[in-house]
Each structure stands twice: as structure tokens, then as C-alpha cells.
Amino acid sequence: MALTQRLEFRQSQSLVMTPQLMQAIKLLQLSNLDLTTFVEEELERNPLLERASDEAPSEAPAETAQFGDHDGDDSGSSGDADGFGGSSEAFEPGQEEWMSKDLGSRAEIEQTLDTGLDNVFSEEPAEAAARNAQDAAPTTYTEWGGGASGDEDYNLEAFVAAETTLSDHLAEQLSVAFTGAAQRMIGQYLIDLVDEAGYLPLDLGQAAERLGATQEEVEAVLAVLQKFDPPGVCARSLSECLAIQLRELDRYDPAMQALVEHLDLLAKRDIAALRKLCGVDDEDIADMIGEIRRLNPKPGMKFGSARLQTMVPDVYVRPGPDGGWHVELNSDTLPRVLVNQTYYSELSKKVGKDGDKSYFTDALQNATWLVRALDQRARTILKVATEIVRQQDGFFTHGVAHLRPLNLKAVADAIQMHESTVSRVTANKYMATNRGTFELKYFFTASIASADGGEAHSAEAVRHHIKQLIDSEEPSAILSDDTIVERLRASGIDIARRTVAKYREAMRIPSSVQRRRDKQSALGNVLSTAMSDRSRNPEPA
């Protein structure tokens, strides 16, 4: 076969992931916090993007959707009464009267304290002049949140004191406990190893090697750190943490030591073995267990190491006036940005270099695409949320027991989208409902067949049914997993025993043996308490 050159034309179709399409997909799966961060970065990067002004009220209503037995009457604006929208500021009883009182002059305060304020505070000349001016005209507060500057951007959080972390609290005590530089260095190294619960790693052998100190020096510093506040801090295990707290209370006797060293038996509720190891009777072992329960197993948790971020819902679901449901996007989570076309027109006339023109053209294209992507993201979230509410109408009306099995394909087919799009939309998105706030993925549950061949049951509804059965069991008739399976099949749910065990463990419900021990122990404590009370207060003859 001879090798020749020839020209051919071929026609084919392919999906190309352009940068704009990749950006739209990325925006779709971002949470509202990540989306705000991304938009802020784009505002700094793109000169043609600007934040929409919030001064003028928006004429266009928020994206909403209604369905149910209604006549198309849009009355979603009345949802503030349901607790989802709007905020009202109200003073507490007696607050207005307190805020209108005169704070008094400097002389009155000095007379009350029986000392001069100069002995308590050292003022700069400007501050003293300002206070003298206030003495001449006593201050009266008549408006909540009012400031002398009248700045609209008045931020109350600027006056919140910085939160003290566990590391800072221990470092302050370290500076007082040791005077030697070597001991302070060892102590600070150990403090840096303490986790947020107040515990140190089990093995501190590398600490001595890295610091160039002996193991005895590290142990000596550790013994002092374990006496710091809060009690139990710098422990290497739960037993050591409880032992430190018991020594602080002067309750670490041999019997309590045996109890602390065998916490595994306490977790199993093996009271008989514990009573034998400690050498005490039933009443003493009950008192000792009560003391253990009053201790703090995580002493470092009282110091916040990280600020918790409040979860903000992306979608609101409110009952409609016609018996249906009103689905509305949370406008506070939707970034509002605009493309400054006027600025681009002015720049295009003044810019002469080809490179600068290309830069501003790309900036205009990216800004326009971002605005469209944000709008498409909002519409897609609303469409998916509306279909979820339609599919799970029984949950919103009657509760979790009526949650239907649902998968991504069912929603995708109903709204004519791809399953991957629905998966991205439901990631990191939350819905505020009349039954609480749930992640959108919560409404997608597996299907469990019906025993009588009827409609399948949702896995979440089955878990709820299992929890109800266990919560209602009597201490004398603890339900085993086999018994739960029989009762579920009698209710029309075809489920295997291993599935019941898996759901029970996922809900952190102990086994039937453990539950029997717990309830018998609790019943024994109640009976012993009742008998002791009766012995103290005998009935009159």
C-alpha cells in the first residue's frame, strides 16, 4: 500500500469544557459562604464588576415558587409571621426606663466610690477634657445603638472582647509557675501539644529528644502543668484526667483509684465486677459512679478554640394559605453584582494600546458571564428545591415517618436536568422548613421494600420507626434486633436483621444487652434512692 497525502473533512460533535462552563459548575456546588468569598475575590480582581447598592428597595421580587391546591395567588410575602423572614427589634421590659436615666456626674461617682477616679484610671488630657465636658452636661441615652459619630456603619462587634483560648490561659499560668528559661520552654512546648479537649498525646518521648532535655525534666514540668486550671488539663488519657480532678477534690482513695483504672467495666455497666474490684457495697459504688459522672471528661472545651459559624439556609419553605407550600430563595445568601457598562464605554474610548483593550474586553466578558452564572445558579437551586418539596410533601405535612424514598434520578428526570447537576445543587445547601433546617441531601434516602408488596419505605422513616420502638420499650422487656425485625415486618416493612443492627449503631443506640444493663442500673438507683428517703422519713405509726 502506497503512502500518499490527501485532504479530508470530518464532522463530529464533542463537549468542550470552556472556562466559563467550568466556572458555572464550580459556582453551582459552592455553599453560600464559599460563594460570598468567591464573589468578593472577583470584585477585587475585575474593575468592571461592582456591588449592587442596597439603599434603594428592589422592585423585582425574590425568586419564589408555589404549588399545591391554589389559584395562583402569590401571598408568600406574609411569611414573616412564620418566623422565617424579617426581624423585629423590641426592648425588654423596663429597658426604655433604664436607658432614659441620667448616668450622673463624675463627682457623684467619686462620692459613691469614696475615692477619686484619678486614683483608679489615668487619663490623657484629651480624655479628661472630654469627661469634664460630660460632667457639665450629663449624658442621657434615648436611642438604642446611637453613637456620637452617627456613622451608619456602626459595628457593635468591634466592642466584643477577644475570646481567651485554652493555650493563652495555660501560657499565663506558665509564666507564673516557672522562673527558669528551660522549664518555661518545656512547658510552652507541651502546651502547644494540648488539643482543644485539654489532652496531651500519650507518648511524650519525642518531646525530651527534640528539646534536648531528659525525660525526668519533662515529667517534672508536666506534673506542674497538670495542676493548672481547669482541673484535669494536660492529661494523657481519660483515666488520668479523672484522677487529676479527684485529687483536686481530695477524693482519690484506693477504691476510687480502682474504679478509675477500670473505666471499661463502667462503660459496660458491669457493676458487679466493679464492686468486687473496689471492695465496696452497692450504696458506695453508686455514690462513686455519681462522683465520676459529675467530673468533666473534656476540661478544655470551655475555652473556644474556633468560632462556630451559624448555618444560614439557602431556601425557605412556608405553608401556603391554600394548603400548599411556598418555596422561596433566601435573598441574603445571593450575591448582588452588576456590570458597569458606562465605565467600560469610557475606558474603550481612552485606552489606546491593544493589550489594554484586550484586557478590558476579557474583563467585560468575565463579568457578564459571572452575573449570568449567578442568576442561573439561583434558578437551578429554586427548581431543585421546589421538586424536592413536591416529592416529599408527606414529610412537611406529617413528619419524618412519611418521608418517601427518593434518589437523584427521580428529581433530575422531573426537572429535565442531569443527575450530576442535581448532585451539585444539593451539596452544601440547606432548607429551612416548619420542621427544622435540613440539608437538601437529607431528603434523598434509600428504598426499603414493603412486606406486603405495597409502596416502598424510606430508610430514614425506618430508622425513625426503630428509634420509636426502642424508646417505648419497657425495662422488663428489652427488644432484641430479631424482635424489632418481627415488629417491622408486622408493620409492612421487609428488612433484614443486619440492616436493623446497622441503623441502630448509626443512631448510637446500644445493643439489647447494654440497654438492659442501663435500665436495670437506672431502676436500681431509683429504688435505692426511694428506700434511703423512706428510711430517713419513716411513716408515722
Secondary structure, 3 states (H helix, E strand, C coil): CCCCCCCCCCCCCCCCCCHHHHHHHHHHCCCHHHHHHHHHHHHHHCCCEEECCCCCCCCCCCCEEEECCCCCCCCHHHHHHHCCCCCCCCCCCCHHHHHCCECCCHHHHHHHHCCCHHHCCCCCHHHHHHHHHHHHCCCECCCCCCCCCCCCCCCHHHHCCCCCCHHHHHHHHHHHHCCCHHHHHHHHHHHHHCCCCCECCCCCHHHHHHHCCCHHHHHHHHHHHCCCCCCCCCECCHHHHHHHHHHHCCCCCHHHHHHHHCHHHHHCCCHHHHHHHHCCCHHHHHHHHHHHHCCCCCHHHHCCCCCCCCCCCCEEEEECCCCCEEEEECHHHCCCEEECHHHHHHHHHHCCCHHHHHHHHHHHHHHHHHHHHHHHHHHHHHHHHHHHHHHCHHHHHHCHHHCCCCCHHHHHHHHCCCHHHHHHHHCCCEEEECCEEEEHHHHCCCEECECCCCCCEEHHHHHHHHHHHHHCCECCECCCHHHHHHHHHHCCECCCHHHHHHHHHHCCCCCHHHHHHHHHHHHHHHHHHHHHHHHHCCCCC
